[in-house]
Amino acid sequence: MTKLLAIETSSDACSIVVSVEGRVSSFHEVIPQQHSKKIIGILKKLMLSAGLNFHELDAIAIGCGPGSFTGIRLGCMVAQGLSFSSGIPTIRVSSLEIMSEHFFKNYQAKDVVTLLNAHMKQIYIGRFKYNKKELSSYSQMSKYVEEFDISEFTSDTFFVGAGCELVKDKLKGLNSLIYPHYPNALDLLSIAKKKFLQGETVGPEELLPIYISGEEHWQKA
């Protein structure tokens, strides 16, 4: 049986899931600046509910950002600590991809743009394109809000994330679907299951926060 722990603390939402062969125990709540006070207690309750000890896990998945520096660092530190102490591999996932996964799974979205406030008048942008079965390409970047250009998007594009508020005036003309959505560990779990089966795990020393500068692209061969 595959046993996974998924932790996503890159936003105001604290989101954690324990999965044992499809049976899920989960917590998802918007608790700004409370993550550090509550995360250990939440983890213990979920593991108890799942009937697991930490050393019985097969892998720990973590939303590595971008997002709240404090939240990302906390999530990575907790995952690293558990990984080092129990010898469990980890799975790194972009928090921008986690948000897009929700709309691919539940709305069959083919083109998802995730937006997060990067502060200092900047915005994190992730664009994820899907074929019928899986993610086919992505790009991630950070830009100044004033540089955000809607010319390459269409009314079929889903815009997701708290960063939508920063560019809402620009989005009005697109007539697109807009969702002020937080990353959810249930969506992280969906991605982590695929990565685990494909052997895409890393050791705790490689579990570092994702910071975006410039632009990153990936295209499926």
N, C-alpha and C positions, 0 to 999 in steps of 0.2 A: 504494500500500500504506500502511495506517495504521500508524504507528510510535509507540508510547506507552511512557513510563516511569512506573511507579507506586511511590511511596515511602510506607511506613507505619511510623513509629517512635514512636507515641504510648504504647506499653506496654513491657514488658520484652522483647518480641519485636521483632527488627529484621527487617523484611519488605520486599523489593524485587523488582520484576518488570520485565523489558523484553519488550515484545511487538511482533513484526513480522508483521502480517497473520495473527494466530492462532498463530504460532510463538513459544513462550514460553521465556525463560531466567529462572529465579527463585531467590531465596534467602529462607529463613524459618527463623530460629533464635532461641530464647529466650536472650538474652545480657544480663542486667541490668547497667546502667551501663557497657556496652562499646560502645554505638552510635557514639560520637564517634571511637573508635579504629579502628573497622572499616568505617564506611560508605563512605568514599571507595574503599578497596580493593575492596569488594564491588561497587560501581557500575562500576568499571573492568573487573572480570572479567566481569560480566554484559553490558556493552556490547561487549566483545571477543568473547564467545560469540555474541552476536547479529549481529556483523559491522557494527556501527554506530558512527558518531561522534555526539557529543552534538548537533551542529548539524543532524543529519539527522532528529531526533525531530520529530513533529508536535505533541506536547503532553506535559506532565509533570503527573501526578496526585499529589496529596498528601493523606494523612490528617491533617487539621488539628486533631484532638482532639474532645472533651476527653480528657485523660489526663495522662501525665507531662509536666510543664512543660518539663523539659530535653529530652526526646525530641521533643516537638512543635516546639520552637524549632529544634532541630537539623535536623529534616526540612524545615521551612519555609525555613531559611537556605540549605540545599543546593539546594532547588528554585528559590528566588529567584535564587541565584547563577548557576545554569545557564540560567534563563530570561532574566536580564539580559544575560548574555554571548553567548547564542546567538539571542536574539529569539524564544524559544519560548513560546507561551501556556501557562497553567497551569489546572488543574482542582481546585477545593477540594471535599473530601468530609468529612462528619462521621465520626469514627472509630466512633461508635455505629451509624451506618447501615452502615458497612463490615461490622461483626460480624453485623448482621441479614441482610445480603445472602447470606451463606454458607448460612443456614438456609432462606431463600426458594429459593435455587437448588437445594440438595441434598436438602432435606426437604419442599419444597412448603409451608413454614410460612406461615400466614396472619396470625398475630399473634405478634410477637417483641418481647420486652422485654430491652434490653441494659443491663447494670449495671456500673459502674466505681467503684472507690474514689476518692472526691474528698478523702479525708483530713479531719481536724478533725471526725470523726464524721459526715461527710456522704457522700452517694452520688450519682453521676450516673445518671440514668435516661433511657433513650430507648425509646419505644414506637412500633413500626413495623407498620402494617397493609397487607397486600397483597391485590390481587385476583388473578385468574388470570395476569395478564401483568406487572404492575408494582406499584411502591409507590403506594398510594392516599392514605395520610395518615400523619403522624407527630407526635409531641410529644416535646420534650426538656426536661429540668429538672434541678435539683439540689435535694436534700432532706436533712434530717437523717435518719440511719438509723432512729431511733425513730419518724419520721413516715411511713415506708414502709408503704403500705396495700395489702393484697392483695385487698380486697373486689371490685374491678372486673375481676379476672383470673379465668380458668377453667383447667381441666385441659388445654385445647387451646393455651394460651399457652406459648411457648418462652422460658425464661429463660437468658440468655447473658452470659458475662463474668466476670472475676475478682471483681466486686462481689457475685456470688451468695453468696460466703462470708459476707459481712457480714449477710445477711438469711436465711440458710439455715433458721433456726428458724421464721421466718414462712412460708417456702415449703413446709415439710413437709406442711402440710394441704392443699395444692393438687393433689398427685399429678401435677405438671407435669414436663416434660422440662427438666433443668437441665444446662448445659454451661459449665465454666470456660474459656471460649474467648478467645484473643487475636485482635485485628484482623489480617487477612492481606491482603497486597498483591494476591493473586490475586482476592479479592473486590472490592478497590478498583478493580482493572482492569476488572471487569465493569461497575461503575457508571460508570467513566470513559469507556468505549467509548460508552455511551448518551449521556452528557453531551457528548462530543466531536461526535457525529453531530448533536446538537441545537444545537450552537454555544454551549454553556454553558461558555465558557472566560473566564479573567480574566488581566489583566496581572500581572507579578510584584509590583507595588506593592500589589495587593489580596490577596496571598497571606498572610493573617494567621491566627494560631491561633484556634481556636474555644473561647471560654470561655462556659460556661452560667451565667447567674444568673437566677433566676425561672423562667419557663416560656415555651417557644416552641412554636407550633402551626403545622401546615400541612395543608391539606385539598385534595385534587385537585378541581378544578371539574367 
